[in-house]
Amino acid sequence: MIDAYGIHLGPLYVHFYALILGLGIFVATWYTTRRAKRVGISADTIWDALSWAFVPGIIGARLYHVLTPTPASGITTQYYIEHPLEILAIWNGGLGIYGAIIGGALGLWLYTRRHHYSLLQFLDLAVPGILIAQAIGRWGNFVNQELYGAPTTLPWAVYIDLKHRVAGYEQYSTFQPIFLYESIWNLISLGIILLIERRWRERLRAGDLMAIYLMFYATGRFLLDFVRLDSNGIGPLTTAQWLSVTIFVVAGVILFVRHRRKVAVVETT
C-alpha cells in the first residue's frame, strides 16, 4: 500500500524521504566516479570513499538539526535530550546540510589519510555530485511538507496540510516552495562551477572548487532564509544566515589568499 509519505511492504515501511535521499546520493556518487576516472581514480575507490563519508555525514546532518531544530518541527533540543531515541528517526525529516558537509568531510579526511590520497582533490571531485544530491534530495522536503516560506498565491505555490503549518500561519494554505528554489539554485551553481572548471582548469588549485561551492551555497542559503518561516533567529539574522556569512567570508578569503600568493610568485620569477 502507498500513502502520502511512503510505501508499506508488509511489516516494513519505506519512506519516500529516504528513497529520495538515497537516489540523490546514488546519482551523485555515480557521477563522481565518472569524474574520477578522468584523473585515474577507479570507481571502486569512490564508492569506498563514500562508505567512509556517508555515516559521519548523516550523523553530522542529524546533530545539526538536533542542536538547531526549526520552529516548524514543533520539537526543541530539550525534547531530543529527553527522548534520545527520536534522534535516530531521520525518516521524519530533520537533516542539516552544513552538518552533513562537516561530517562527510571528516569521514573523507579519515579515508584519504588512511589510503594516502589528497583530501582536497577528492573534495573537488565530489563538489558537482554534492550539488546533484542536494538538488534531488530537496524534493524529500516536498514529500514531508517542510522547508517552505511565506504564504503566497503564486502559481507555483505549494499546499501545506494544517498539521504541518508553522504556528501563526494556520489560516494560510499555500506557501513559497523554498525546497524548489534551493533545488534550482543548486542546479545553477552546478552549471557555473562546471563552467569554471572547464574554462579555468589550469588556474585552479586543489580545493578551489570546494571553496567556490561553499560560497555559492552560503549565498543561496543566506538569501532564502529571508523567506523561510521555520528558522531560528539570533539577532537580525537566522542561525543559518550567520553561519552562511562566516562560511562565505572564510572560503572567499582562502581563495583570495591562495591565488594572490600564486600571482605574487609568478611576478617575482
C-alpha positions in Angstrom: 0.0 0.0 0.0 1.2 3.5 -0.8 0.3 6.6 1.2 1.5 10.2 1.0 4.7 9.6 2.8 5.9 6.1 1.8 5.3 2.5 0.8 4.1 -0.3 3.0 5.8 -3.5 2.2 4.4 -6.0 4.7 5.9 -5.1 8.1 8.3 -2.7 6.5 7.5 1.0 5.8 9.8 2.7 3.3 9.6 6.5 3.5 9.7 8.5 0.2 12.0 10.9 2.1 14.6 8.2 2.5 14.2 6.9 -1.1 14.7 10.4 -2.5 17.8 11.0 -0.4 19.1 7.6 -1.4 18.5 8.4 -5.1 20.4 11.7 -4.7 23.4 10.0 -3.1 23.5 7.2 -5.7 23.3 9.6 -8.7 25.9 11.9 -7.1 28.3 9.1 -6.5 27.8 7.6 -9.9 28.6 11.0 -11.5 31.6 11.4 -9.2 33.0 8.1 -10.4 32.9 9.3 -14.0 34.8 12.5 -13.0 37.3 10.4 -11.0 38.1 8.1 -14.0 39.4 11.1 -15.9 42.2 11.6 -13.3 43.0 7.9 -12.9 40.9 7.1 -9.8 38.8 4.0 -10.0 35.1 3.8 -9.4 35.7 1.3 -6.6 37.8 3.9 -4.8 35.0 6.5 -5.0 32.4 4.0 -3.7 34.8 3.0 -0.9 35.3 6.7 0.0 31.5 7.1 0.1 31.2 4.3 2.6 33.6 6.3 4.9 31.9 9.7 4.4 28.2 8.5 4.5 27.7 7.7 8.1 29.6 10.7 9.5 27.7 12.8 7.0 24.3 11.6 8.3 25.4 11.9 11.9 26.6 15.5 11.3 23.4 16.4 9.4 21.2 15.0 12.2 23.2 16.6 15.0 23.0 20.0 13.3 19.2 19.6 13.2 19.1 18.4 16.8 21.1 21.4 18.0 19.2 23.9 15.8 15.7 22.4 15.3 13.3 24.6 13.2 10.2 26.0 14.9 8.0 24.3 12.2 9.0 20.9 13.5 7.4 21.6 16.9 10.4 20.0 18.5 13.2 21.5 20.6 16.7 20.4 21.5 15.4 19.8 25.0 12.9 17.3 23.6 15.7 15.4 21.9 17.6 15.3 25.2 14.6 13.9 27.0 13.7 11.5 24.1 17.1 10.4 22.7 15.7 7.6 20.5 13.9 10.3 18.5 17.4 11.5 17.3 17.5 8.3 15.2 14.2 9.0 13.5 15.7 10.7 10.4 12.9 9.4 8.2 10.7 12.1 9.8 12.9 14.8 8.4 15.5 17.0 10.1 18.9 16.9 8.4 21.1 20.0 8.1 23.3 20.3 5.1 26.1 22.2 7.0 26.3 19.3 9.4 26.4 16.9 6.5 29.3 18.7 4.9 31.3 18.8 8.1 30.6 15.2 9.0 31.1 13.9 5.4 34.4 15.9 5.1 35.6 14.4 8.4 34.9 10.9 7.1 36.6 11.6 3.8 39.6 13.1 5.6 40.0 9.8 7.5 39.7 7.8 4.3 42.2 9.9 2.3 44.6 9.9 5.3 44.4 6.1 5.6 44.8 5.5 1.9 47.3 8.3 1.1 45.1 10.3 -1.2 44.7 14.1 -1.5 41.7 15.3 0.5 41.4 18.5 -1.5 41.4 16.6 -4.8 38.6 14.3 -3.5 36.6 17.3 -2.3 36.9 18.9 -5.7 35.8 15.7 -7.4 32.8 15.5 -5.1 31.5 19.1 -5.5 29.3 18.6 -8.6 27.9 15.4 -7.1 27.1 17.2 -3.8 25.1 19.7 -5.7 23.3 17.0 -7.6 22.5 15.2 -4.4 21.2 18.4 -2.8 19.1 19.3 -5.9 17.4 15.8 -5.8 17.3 15.5 -2.0 15.4 18.8 -1.5 12.4 17.1 -3.0 12.3 14.9 0.1 11.3 18.1 1.9 8.3 18.4 -0.5 7.2 14.9 0.5 7.5 15.8 4.2 5.8 19.2 3.7 8.7 21.1 5.2 11.2 23.8 4.1 8.6 26.3 2.8 8.4 30.0 3.0 6.0 32.9 3.4 2.3 32.5 2.4 1.7 33.2 -1.3 -0.8 32.6 -4.1 1.8 32.4 -6.9 1.0 29.6 -9.5 3.9 27.5 -8.2 2.9 27.8 -4.5 2.9 24.6 -2.5 0.0 23.4 -0.5 0.8 22.6 3.2 -1.5 20.5 5.4 -2.8 22.2 8.5 -0.8 19.9 10.8 2.5 20.9 9.1 1.9 24.7 9.1 4.1 27.0 11.2 2.3 28.3 14.3 0.6 31.6 13.5 0.1 30.7 9.8 -2.7 28.2 10.2 -5.1 30.4 8.2 -2.9 30.1 5.1 -2.8 27.0 2.9 -0.3 27.8 0.1 3.3 28.9 0.7 6.6 29.7 -1.1 8.3 26.4 -2.1 11.8 27.1 -0.6 12.8 23.5 -1.4 12.2 24.2 -5.1 14.1 27.4 -5.0 17.1 25.8 -3.3 17.0 22.8 -5.8 17.1 25.2 -8.7 19.9 27.3 -7.1 21.9 24.1 -6.6 21.5 23.3 -10.3 22.5 26.8 -11.3 25.5 26.5 -9.0 26.4 23.2 -10.6 26.3 24.7 -14.1 28.5 27.6 -13.1 31.0 25.5 -11.2 31.4 23.1 -14.1 31.9 26.1 -16.5 34.6 27.5 -14.1 36.3 24.1 -14.0 36.3 23.8 -17.8 37.4 27.4 -18.6 40.0 27.9 -15.9 41.1 24.4 -15.2 44.8 25.4 -15.5 44.5 28.2 -13.0 42.5 26.2 -10.4 44.3 24.7 -7.4 43.2 21.7 -5.4 40.3 22.7 -3.1 39.2 25.7 -5.1 36.0 24.1 -6.3 35.0 23.2 -2.8 35.6 26.8 -1.7 33.6 28.1 -4.6 30.8 25.6 -3.8 30.7 26.8 -0.2 30.4 30.4 -1.3 27.6 29.6 -3.7 25.7 27.5 -1.3 26.2 30.1 1.5 24.8 32.8 -0.7 21.7 30.9 -1.7 21.0 29.8 1.9 21.5 33.3 3.2 19.0 34.8 0.8 16.4 32.1 1.0 16.3 32.3 4.8 14.7 35.8 4.5 11.7 34.0 3.1 11.7 30.9 5.3 9.3 30.7 8.2 11.0 27.9 10.1 14.4 29.2 11.0 15.8 30.0 14.4 17.0 33.6 14.8 19.9 35.2 16.5 19.5 39.0 16.4 18.6 40.3 13.0 19.6 37.1 11.2 18.9 33.4 11.5 21.4 30.8 12.8 21.9 29.5 9.3 22.5 33.1 7.9 25.2 33.8 10.5 26.8 30.5 9.6 26.5 31.3 5.9 28.1 34.7 6.3 31.0 33.1 8.2 31.5 30.3 5.6 31.3 32.7 2.7 33.9 35.0 4.2 36.3 32.2 5.2 36.0 30.5 1.8 36.4 33.8 0.0 39.5 34.8 2.0 41.1 31.3 1.4 40.5 31.7 -2.4 41.9 35.2 -2.4 45.0 34.4 -0.4 45.8 31.3 -2.3 45.6 32.9 -5.7 47.2 36.2 -4.6 50.2 34.2 -3.5 50.2 32.4 -6.8 50.2 35.7 -8.7 53.0 37.1 -6.5 55.2 34.1 -7.2 54.6 34.5 -11.0 55.5 38.2 -10.9 58.7 37.6 -9.0 60.0 34.8 -11.3 
